[in-house]
Amino acid sequence: MAWASLSTNTKAAVVFYSVYGAVFFISLNITGVYGVGLMPLFPLQLERVGWAFTWLVQTIFDFYGAASCVSGVILYTEPRTAIGVMWTLLLCCGGCSFGCVWCALQLFRHGCLALVDTEPRSAPGVSLAAKLTLPLYALFFAAFFVYTSVNQPLIPLNTSDLSWNLWWLMTTCFDYYGVCLCYVFIICSTEGSWRAGLAWSCGALFIGTPASCAWIVKRLLQHGSLALSSVATASSGADQYSPTGDVNR
């Protein structure tokens, strides 16, 4: 789609995802991944408080990058802005379990997680896997979060304690990959070829926020929306709304 034809809200979304992805990419390179940087991820330094805290913060920002991508799908899909905002707040404040529940609800109601203007070639197999996996992961993470909260209370923050940092780093990693699970199912349901779906999924899982944001920007520039195709089809003939109420016919 031409830039001029995009709605104001979609242009703002493109700018947001572009900036967030770029900033996180710069932060990741400054922190370091292997051997070079202020506090490289590899080799793992599980005995150092500074390393654990640095990667806890980095993983939190990575989680919110992935969560913002899934939130974009939610906001574009839900016809009522208040409902979309509610699910977004639950996901961002309560963790990946709410994202898994939302995606599972869409699957059981509409049968697919493909975005608009998509021929869901692989959707039947992907949808079955998602129906089996997402509810189980939602339960797993909720239980793990409660366990961590009981054994290493989040408040007050205890950033000088190695055990506290490592437990919350592990919990945040599970949180991030739970959101990524939702995102990967959306990507694989949407992309026309399994190679493209696999490539973008690996990007989200192993590169993180920069790849996730890049895929969202690509979809917005190509199609101007992140709404689920199944919801749009079910509501054919009715007005479709973007996150802040723009009407798309």
C-alpha positions as CSV (number, residue, x, y, z in Angstrom):
1,M,0.0,0.0,0.0
2,A,1.1,3.6,-0.7
3,W,2.2,5.5,2.4
4,A,-0.4,8.2,1.7
5,S,-3.2,5.7,1.7
6,L,-2.5,4.5,5.2
7,S,-4.6,5.9,8.1
8,T,-3.0,8.2,10.6
9,N,-3.1,5.5,13.3
10,T,-1.4,2.9,11.0
11,K,1.3,5.4,10.2
12,A,1.8,6.0,13.9
13,A,2.0,2.2,14.4
14,V,4.6,1.8,11.7
15,V,6.8,4.6,13.3
16,F,6.4,3.0,16.8
17,Y,7.3,-0.5,15.7
18,S,10.2,0.8,13.6
19,V,11.7,2.9,16.4
20,Y,11.2,0.2,19.1
21,G,12.8,-2.5,17.0
22,A,15.7,-0.2,16.0
23,V,16.3,0.9,19.6
24,F,16.3,-2.6,20.9
25,F,18.7,-3.7,18.2
26,I,21.1,-1.0,19.2
27,S,20.7,-1.9,22.9
28,L,21.3,-5.6,22.1
29,N,24.5,-4.8,20.2
30,I,25.8,-2.5,23.0
31,T,25.1,-5.1,25.7
32,G,26.6,-7.8,23.5
33,V,25.6,-11.3,22.5
34,Y,28.8,-13.3,22.2
35,G,32.1,-12.2,23.7
36,V,31.9,-8.5,22.7
37,G,29.9,-5.8,24.5
38,L,29.3,-4.3,27.9
39,M,27.8,-7.5,29.3
40,P,27.7,-10.3,26.6
41,L,25.0,-13.0,26.8
42,F,27.5,-15.7,26.0
43,P,29.3,-17.3,27.6
44,L,26.7,-17.4,30.4
45,Q,27.9,-15.8,33.7
46,L,25.3,-17.2,36.1
47,E,27.5,-16.5,39.1
48,R,27.5,-12.7,38.5
49,V,24.8,-10.4,39.8
50,G,25.5,-7.7,37.3
51,W,25.2,-10.1,34.4
52,A,21.9,-11.5,35.7
53,F,20.4,-8.1,36.3
54,T,21.5,-6.7,32.9
55,W,19.9,-9.6,31.0
56,L,16.8,-9.4,33.2
57,V,16.3,-5.8,32.1
58,Q,17.1,-6.7,28.5
59,T,14.7,-9.6,28.5
60,I,11.9,-7.4,30.0
61,F,12.3,-4.9,27.0
62,D,12.3,-7.9,24.7
63,F,9.1,-9.2,26.2
64,Y,7.4,-5.8,25.8
65,G,8.6,-5.7,22.2
66,A,6.9,-9.0,21.4
67,A,3.9,-8.1,23.6
68,S,3.4,-4.9,21.6
69,C,3.3,-6.9,18.4
70,V,0.6,-9.3,19.7
71,S,-1.2,-6.3,21.2
72,G,-1.3,-4.7,17.8
73,V,-3.1,-7.7,16.5
74,I,-5.5,-7.6,19.4
75,L,-6.3,-3.9,19.0
76,Y,-6.8,-4.1,15.3
77,T,-9.0,-7.2,15.7
78,E,-11.3,-6.3,18.5
79,P,-14.3,-4.3,17.2
80,R,-14.7,-2.5,20.5
81,T,-11.7,-0.4,21.5
82,A,-12.3,-0.9,25.2
83,I,-12.1,-4.6,24.9
84,G,-8.9,-4.4,22.9
85,V,-7.3,-2.1,25.5
86,M,-8.4,-4.4,28.3
87,W,-6.8,-7.5,26.7
88,T,-3.6,-5.4,25.9
89,L,-3.4,-4.3,29.6
90,L,-3.9,-7.8,30.8
91,L,-1.1,-9.1,28.5
92,C,1.3,-6.3,29.3
93,C,0.7,-6.4,33.1
94,G,-0.3,-10.0,33.7
95,G,2.0,-11.8,31.3
96,C,1.8,-14.2,28.4
97,S,-1.0,-16.3,29.8
98,F,-3.5,-13.6,28.7
99,G,-2.1,-13.5,25.2
100,C,-2.3,-17.3,25.0
101,V,-5.9,-17.2,26.2
102,W,-6.9,-14.5,23.7
103,C,-5.4,-16.3,20.8
104,A,-7.0,-19.6,21.9
105,L,-10.4,-17.9,22.2
106,Q,-10.0,-16.6,18.6
107,L,-9.1,-20.1,17.4
108,F,-12.1,-21.8,19.1
109,R,-14.5,-19.0,17.9
110,H,-13.2,-18.5,14.4
111,G,-10.8,-21.3,13.6
112,C,-7.7,-19.4,12.4
113,L,-5.0,-16.9,13.4
114,A,-4.2,-15.6,9.9
115,L,-4.2,-11.9,9.4
116,V,-6.4,-10.1,6.8
117,D,-5.7,-10.4,3.0
118,T,-4.2,-13.9,3.6
119,E,-4.9,-17.2,2.0
120,P,-4.3,-19.4,5.1
121,R,-2.5,-22.2,3.3
122,S,-1.1,-23.8,6.4
123,A,-3.7,-22.6,8.8
124,P,-5.5,-26.0,9.5
125,G,-2.4,-27.7,10.8
126,V,-1.1,-24.6,12.6
127,S,-4.5,-24.0,14.2
128,L,-4.7,-27.5,15.6
129,A,-1.2,-27.2,17.1
130,A,-2.2,-23.8,18.6
131,K,-5.4,-25.1,20.1
132,L,-3.4,-27.8,21.9
133,T,-0.4,-25.7,22.9
134,L,-1.7,-22.3,23.9
135,P,-4.1,-23.3,26.7
136,L,-1.4,-25.6,28.2
137,Y,1.3,-22.9,28.1
138,A,-1.1,-20.4,29.7
139,L,-1.6,-22.7,32.6
140,F,2.1,-23.6,32.8
141,F,3.2,-20.0,33.0
142,A,0.5,-18.9,35.4
143,A,1.7,-21.7,37.8
144,F,5.3,-20.9,37.3
145,F,4.7,-17.2,37.9
146,V,2.9,-17.9,41.2
147,Y,5.7,-20.3,42.2
148,T,8.4,-17.6,41.5
149,S,6.4,-14.9,43.3
150,V,6.0,-17.1,46.4
151,N,9.7,-18.1,46.6
152,Q,11.2,-14.8,45.3
153,P,8.7,-12.0,45.9
154,L,8.8,-9.4,43.1
155,I,8.2,-6.5,45.6
156,P,10.3,-5.2,47.1
157,L,12.9,-5.4,44.3
158,N,16.0,-7.3,45.4
159,T,18.3,-6.5,42.5
160,S,21.4,-7.1,44.5
161,D,20.6,-10.7,45.2
162,L,21.8,-13.3,42.6
163,S,19.1,-15.8,43.3
164,W,16.3,-13.2,42.9
165,N,17.8,-12.0,39.6
166,L,18.2,-15.5,38.2
167,W,14.7,-16.6,39.1
168,W,13.0,-13.5,37.6
169,L,15.3,-13.7,34.5
170,M,14.1,-17.3,34.0
171,T,10.5,-16.3,34.6
172,T,10.8,-13.4,32.1
173,C,12.3,-15.7,29.5
174,F,9.3,-18.1,29.9
175,D,7.0,-15.0,29.6
176,Y,8.8,-13.8,26.5
177,Y,8.6,-17.2,24.8
178,G,4.9,-17.5,25.7
179,V,4.2,-14.3,23.8
180,C,6.4,-15.5,21.0
181,L,4.4,-18.7,20.8
182,C,1.3,-16.7,20.1
183,Y,3.2,-14.6,17.6
184,V,4.7,-17.6,15.8
185,F,1.3,-19.2,15.3
186,I,0.0,-15.9,13.9
187,I,3.0,-15.7,11.5
188,C,2.8,-19.3,10.4
189,S,-1.0,-19.0,9.8
190,T,-0.4,-15.8,7.8
191,E,2.6,-16.4,5.6
192,G,1.9,-18.0,2.2
193,S,4.9,-20.3,2.2
194,W,6.2,-22.5,5.0
195,R,9.8,-21.2,4.3
196,A,8.8,-17.6,4.9
197,G,6.8,-18.6,8.0
198,L,9.8,-20.6,9.4
199,A,12.2,-17.8,8.6
200,W,10.2,-15.1,10.4
201,S,9.4,-17.4,13.3
202,C,13.1,-18.2,13.8
203,G,13.7,-14.4,13.7
204,A,11.2,-13.8,16.5
205,L,12.5,-16.7,18.6
206,F,16.2,-16.2,18.2
207,I,16.7,-12.5,17.2
208,G,13.8,-11.2,19.2
209,T,12.1,-7.8,19.0
210,P,13.9,-6.4,15.9
211,A,12.6,-9.3,13.8
212,S,9.2,-9.2,15.4
213,C,8.8,-5.5,14.8
214,A,10.1,-5.9,11.2
215,W,7.4,-8.4,10.4
216,I,4.6,-6.2,11.8
217,V,5.9,-3.1,9.9
218,K,6.0,-5.3,6.7
219,R,2.3,-6.3,7.2
220,L,1.2,-2.7,8.0
221,L,2.9,-1.3,4.9
222,Q,1.6,-4.1,2.7
223,H,-2.0,-4.4,4.0
224,G,-2.6,-1.5,6.4
225,S,-4.1,-3.7,9.1
226,L,-3.2,-6.3,11.7
227,A,-6.8,-7.7,12.1
228,L,-7.4,-11.4,12.0
229,S,-8.8,-12.5,8.7
230,S,-11.3,-14.9,10.3
231,V,-12.8,-12.1,12.4
232,A,-13.0,-9.8,9.4
233,T,-14.8,-12.6,7.4
234,A,-17.2,-13.3,10.3
235,S,-18.0,-9.6,10.4
236,S,-18.3,-9.1,6.6
237,G,-20.7,-6.3,5.8
238,A,-20.0,-4.6,9.1
239,D,-17.5,-1.8,9.9
240,Q,-14.0,-2.9,10.9
241,Y,-12.2,-0.7,13.3
242,S,-8.5,0.1,13.7
243,P,-7.1,0.6,17.3
244,T,-8.5,4.1,17.8
245,G,-11.7,3.8,15.8
246,D,-10.8,4.4,12.2
247,V,-13.3,2.6,10.0
248,N,-12.1,0.2,7.3
249,R,-14.7,-1.0,4.8
